[in-house]
Every structure is written in C-alpha cells, then in structure tokens.
Amino acid sequence: MTTDPRPATSPSGLVLPITPLAEPGKEMPVVVRSPRRTKPPKHWIDLSIEERVDAVKEMGLPGFRAKQISEHVFVHHDLDPQNWTDLPKAVRGQVAEAWFPELLTEVSRQSCDNGTTVKTLWRLHGGSLVESVLMHYPATRHNSARTTLCISSQAGCGMACPFCATGQGGIQRNMATSEIVAQVLAADRLLESGAVPGAGRVSNIVFMGMGEPMANYKAVLAAMRTFIAPAPHGIGMSARGITISTVGLIPRIKALTEEGIPATLAVSLHAPDDELRDELIPANKRWKVDALLDAAWEYARTTGRRVSIEYALMRDINDQADRAAVLARQIRRRGDWTWAHVNLIPLNPTPGSRWTASRPEDQDAFVATLERWKIPVTVRDTRGKEIDGACGQLAARGRAEGVGV
C-alpha cells in the first residue's frame, strides 16, 4: 500500500517541510494538566502576608516576627534561618523546621560570555531537574545595564514541541510558587557575591525556562505577585520587568489579561500559518493562530503593554520571506499602533535534532520583509551557546548522568 506524497505547499501557498517534523508514530501528546507528583512541603514563600502572621503566632511568637522573617527572605535573600542572629537560637530551629524545607539543590553551574552568562542546574524535591539562566547585559550608548534571569515554571514540559529539548522530555510536575521564587533569590545571592562582573540585582525576570507557564497558572501568578509585592513582603520589582511566555493557552491569556498586572506577554508563535504551526506547536491543533493573536491583541489593548512575538528561525522550515509577509499581515490587520514586536531567535540546535539556525541571507530577508511592513523587529542576542544553552539541554544531560530524574 502506498501513501500520497506530502504536499510541498500549504493551501495558502506557503512552503511546507517535505517530511513530518515529528517522527511518525513517536509524536508526544500535549499535556496541559501536570501529573500530581510530590511537591515540597509548604514554604514561607507560599504563604500570604496574613498567613505568615498567623504562622508565627501559632508558634507562640509575636506577630512582628513575620515581617522580620520576610525581610531575611526577600530583602537579604537568605533562606537559612540558622543565619538569622536577630532571632533567638531556639526559635531559628523551630522556624526552619516549620516553614523552610529545602527547595533547590544546585547540581552544576556553567558560565560563558566572560562570566556574564551563568546557567544553573537545580534538583527539586523528588529529584526532578530544572534550569535557570542569569544574563547580564552591560550598558551601551542606547541602553542601560540590565540583569535578566530566565526561570523555569515546570519540571519538564507537556507542550510536546518537537524542536525543543524540554518538550521532547515530557512533563514531570508543576513547580511550587516557592520553587519558582527561589530561583530569583538564588540569583540575587550569586550577584551579591560578585560572581557576575558588573552586575547588581536581578532587574528582569522572563518565564522562558523549562515548562509552559500558563499550564502552571496558579503558581506562576502567585510568583509574579511575590516579585512585585513591596519589600519586605516580596521582592519589590516592577511588573514591567517581568515577561511571561506561552505557546498559546488562550483561556489563560484571557485570565491574565483580567489580572491587571502590566507584565509583558510573549507569544511563542514560530509560524504564522496553522498548517506549519500545527506541527511545530502541537497545542495549535486546539488553539489556532487567529484566535491566539486575537487574545494577544486584547492583552495589549487592555494592559497597554506591547506583546512580544517570539519566532525561532529554523532553516528551510519557517524562515521564508513569504512567511514573514504573512506574519506582518497578521499583525497589521489587528492594528497599526505597534501593539506587537517580533523577536527573532537564532535557533540553538538540540543534539540529534533535524533543525538548525537559518542561513544569514534568509534571516536578513526575513527581517527586511518585516521592516518593509513597518513591523518592529529585533534579532535576539543569543547567549549560552558554549554551555548547553538551549532550554532543557543541561537537564537532559543531568538525567543521562543520573544526577536527577
């Protein structure tokens, strides 16, 4: 029995890959609901301000100790009560046992870019591995210095994108709010030690590490609120310094729109047409491009924050100038007030993957096409190529070496 050859173009006339992007018979399912696996015991970070006061009172301590403890956590970035000399020694042990279980254990750390990029592999409660990446960008003539932390929100990912190392590994579990926040506290401790030349505290947080943030919405939203809560009850950063990325879980985008938090929404689009995006982003079979961009436009209209359209350029797959024109039309027909910015990402190849970065001339043609349509576009300054830089590569190697699950 023979099968018909795969069409070379989509119904809209765009080039399609000759062979399926996911190996036939080995496609992974999209998993929106994470498996219910063991999370760490509830941590001080997981409590509301009121719950923290109640917690110390239940231990027989005066209410002001709650603010004192939070100051150690969110101002001094110290999660070890044994270091807190302003608490009685006996109380330190009680507090540690009750509210400070171990959250993250550092497995390995790699750096490159003259020490300004640091990637850390963490082991969570239960043995799952996650990654965070700290990137310091010195000041230039046109931009002030900034220090960005890329954090994970899940151990693994259930979105099954075939070009992504994390997606290829599947989902293990959601991270707790405390585990998400602890990545930022650990980064600030590292910065305070002087390990990253010229860097101060974390100024920007991007949910672009392992996992689909919108699939762990409740914990991610609580983490965002902790980031922006004034010290000492939270980290006290600006919501405008937070970016939350999604492949396009539309109900969660709509929910975030209603929260009133002026963070930046980043949509991992990677293709402007459903025919190709169905393969690159399997969740697109449920939430199509038009509906996704409508939701993104509504987010921009409601919050006044420009949406970032993330687009990883993949050689001979999605990097044609014709696709750039389709993308431009999709953006422009929803409004010409620069509601969206296209962030092109030179692909970090995954070991064993069929994908690699676009040819320079194809990338240039893609950029030029968007610019002709007056679409704001930049090419991301890629970091970490020397240190298993693509999301999930370090964790995959760690699992192979038996340091986590």
N, C-alpha and C positions, 0 to 999 in steps of 0.2 A: 504494500500500500504506500502510495506517495502522498506527500502533503504539498500544498501550493506554496510557492516561494513567498517569502515575506516581502511586502511592497516596499519599494525604495523611497517612497514619499508618503506623507500623510494626506488625508483628504484636503487639507488646506495648502498642500503643495510644499511642505517643509520636509527636508531630508530626514529619514529615519535610519537608525543603525540596521545593518543587513541582518544581524543575528540578535536574538533577545539579550537584554542586558543582564538579566538574572538567568543563571543556568537552568534550563528546563528541568522540572522535577525537583529542584532544590530551592525554589522560592520560599522565603520565610514569611509566616503570617504577620500581619500588623497586630500588635498587642497594645491597646490603649489602657486597659486595666492591668496594672502591675501585679505579679504574683504576691500573695501575702506571706512574705518571708520575714524572719526575725529582724526587728529594728532594735536599736539600743534603748535601754530604759530612758524614761523621760528626763530631759536635761533642764537645767535652769534656763537655758536659751529658749526652750519650748514653752515656757510659762508666760502668761500675760503679766503686766505690771501688777495687777490686783492679785493674781495667783502667787506672785513672788512674795508679796507682803504676807499673805495668808500662810505661805510655806514657812517663813521664818517664825511667825507667831505660833504655829503648830509645834515648832521645835522649842518653844519656850523663850524665844529671843525677841527683843523689842523690834517693832516694825521698821525702824530706821536702818536696821542691818540689811534689809532688802536692797535699798539704794546703794549701800556700801559694797555689797557683793556685786551688784550690776556694774558699779564703777570699775571694779577689778576686771570684770569680763569685757566690757565694751569700750572702756577708756584705756585701760592698761593691757588689754588683750591677753590676760593671764587666766587660764582655765584650771590652775592647780591651787586649790585653797591652802595647801601647806605653805605657800609662799606669802600668804596674806598676814603680815605681822600685826596688823591693826585689829585682827580677830583673836580672841583667846585661843590658845593651842587646842584645848579640848573641843571648842566649837568648830575649829577648822576641820577636824576629823569627821564630826557629825555632818557638816555641810558637804564635804567631799563624798561621803557615803550616800547621802540622800539625793544629791542633785548634780553630781559631777562625774557620771560614768565616762570612761574613755570613748572618744568619738572617732578620732582619726589617728592612725599609726603610720608614720612615714616609712615607706618601703624603700624608696630610692628618690634621688634628686639629680636632675641633669641641667646643665646650663650651657648657653652659647651666646652669640652676638655680644661678645666681650662682657659677659656676665649680666646683660640687661634682659635676658630671657631665661626664666627658670621654670622647668616643668617638674612637678612632684607627683609621684605615685603614692596613693594612700590606700591603706587597708581599713575597711569599715568593720563594725561589729558584725560577726558572722562570716567574715573572710572575704567579702566582695571587694574588688579593686576599682578605684576611681582616680581621675586625674584632675589637676588644676594647673594652669599656666599663668605665670606672672610676667608681664611685659612692660618694661619702662621705655618711654619714648622721650628723649631729651628735647629741650626747647629748640625751635627753629625760628627763622625770621617771621614765619607766618603763624606758628602755633606755639602755645605754651607747653611746658613739660607736662606729661601725664603718666600715670602708672595704672595699667589695666590688668585686672585679674579675670581670667576665663575660668568659670567654675562649672562643676557637674551638678546635676539635679537628680540623676538616677544612676544606679549601678547597671550599666548596660543600656540598651535602648530597644524599644519594641516597634520602631517605625520601619525596620527591615529595608532601609535604603541600601541597594546593592553596592554602591561605591564607597560606603562608609565603614571603617573598621569596627566602630561601635555597633552599628546596625547589623553587621554580619555576625556579631557575637550574641545577639538576642538580649532580652531583658532579664535581670536578676531580681531587682527590687527597687522601689522608690527610696530615696534618701529622706531622712527626717529633716525638719527645719533646722534643728541644731547642727546636723552634719553639714548642711549647706552653708550656714553662717560660719561654722568653724573653719572652713576653707579661707574665708576672708580674715578672720582673726589670726590664723597661722601665717598668712601672707604679710599682715602688718607686723607681726613679731619678727619675721625674716627681714623686713625692710628696716625695722628699728635696730637690728643687729649690724646694719651697714653692709649686708651681703650683696646688695644690688647697687652698684655705683651711681651716685647722684639722685637716688630715688627717695621720696618721702613716703607718706602713707598711700594706700590704695585710693585712687581718685575715681576710677571707673570699674564697674562690675558688668561682665557680659555672661549671660546664661547661654554659652555656646560650647560648653564642655560635653561630657557624656550625658546622654539622655535627652528626652523631649520634655522641656519644662512644663508645657501645657498638659502633659499626661500626669504630672505630679502637682497639679494646680494649687491645691490647698497648702501644701508645704512650701511651695515656691512663693506664693502670695504672702505667707506669714514671714518668710525670709526677707522679702522685699520690704515689708513693713518694719522689720527689725533694722534693716540697713538705713532706713530714712528716719526712724524714731530718734528724737534728740537724745544726746548723751545725758545722763548715764543709762537711760533705759534702752538705748540702741546705739548704733554706730554713728548716727548723725550726719550721714552723707546726703547729697542732693539726689532726688529721684531722677533728675535729668542725666545723672551719671550712670544710670542702670539701663541695660539693654536686655530684653528677653526675646529669645529666638524661638521660632516654631516652624514646623513643616506645614502647618495649616490646619490645626484643630479649631475649626470655625466657632463652635459653641464656646470654647474657652477664650478665644479672641474677643467675642462679644461680651463675655463676662468681665474680662479685663478692662474693656472699654468703659464699662459702668463703674469700675472701682474708683476712678478719678485720680489715679496715680500717674503723673506725667513722665513715665519711663518711655524709652524708645522701643518700639516694636520692630523686630527684624523678621522678615518672612523668608525662609529658605525656599526660594522658588525654583531655581536651576533650570527651568524650561517654561516658556510662555504658552505652550500648547498642551492640551490634555493627552494627545497621543504619546508624546515623549515623556511627559511628567508622570503618567501612569506607571511607567517603568522605572524612572529614576526615583520617584517618591511614591511608593505603593499606597500611602494614605490618600493620594489624589484620586484613587478609584472611588473613594467615599466623598471627599470634599474637593470639588473641581476648581480649576484656575479662576474662572469668572467669579464664583462665589467667594473664593479666598481673597481676591483683590478687592471685591466689594467690601468685605469685612475689614480689610486693611485700610481702605479709603475712609470708612466710617470711623475707625480708630483715629486716623489723622485728623479728620474733621472735628471730632469730639474733643480730643486732647490738645489739639494744636501742635502736636509733635509729628515731625516728618518720619515716615516709615522708611526703614532700610530694606531694600530688596536684595537679598543675598543670592549670588549667582556664581557657582563654581564652574569655571570654564574647563570643559573636558574635550580633548582633541577629537575632532570628527564626530562628536556626539551632539553637543548643544552649542557649539561655538561659531555657527554660521552667521554671517551678516544678515541673512534673511530672518533669522530668529531674533536678532537684535531689533530689527524693524517691527516685528510682531510685538515684542515686549514694549517697545516705545509706544506703539498704538494703544496697547492695553492700558498703559499708564496715562497717556494724554487724554484718552476719551473719558476718563474719570475726573479730569480737572487739570488745568494748566498752571496751578499755583504751587508747583514744585512740592506736592504732597508726598512724593516718594523720591528716594535717592537710590541709585543702583550701585551696589558694592560688588565689584567683580573680584573673584577669588581665584588666583592661580592654584590649580589643584595640587595638593600634596598626594603623590601616588601611595596607594596601600600595597604592601607586599603581596604578590600574586594577583593583583588586580589587572584588568584589561585597560584601565583608564590611566591617562597621564595628562600633563599640562598641555594647553593649546600651543600651537606654533606662534611665535611672536607676531608674525604678519596677520594671523587670524585674530589674535587678541586685539591688535591695533585696529583692524577693520571693524570689529565688534564695538569698540569704544567710539570710533569715528561715526558709526551709524547712529548710536545713541546721542552723540553730541549734535549731529545734524538735526535731530528731532528735539533738541534743546532739553534733553533729559540729563539731570545732574548725575554724573558717574565718576567713580574713582576705582582704581585697581588697588586692592588691599596690599599693604606692606606685609608680606608673609614672614613669619618668624618660626624658628624651631626646626628647620629642615635637617639640622645636624643631630637632633635629639628625639627621634621618633615623634616628629611634630604633629602629624595628623591625629585627630581625635581618636582615641582608643588604641593606638599602636602600642603605647607603653604598657597599658593594662593587658593587652593581648599577650605581649611578651612575658609579663609577670605571671599570667596564668600558665603559660607554657613552661615557665621555670619553676612552677609550684609554690610561688610565694602568696598566692591567693586563689580565690575560686571565681 
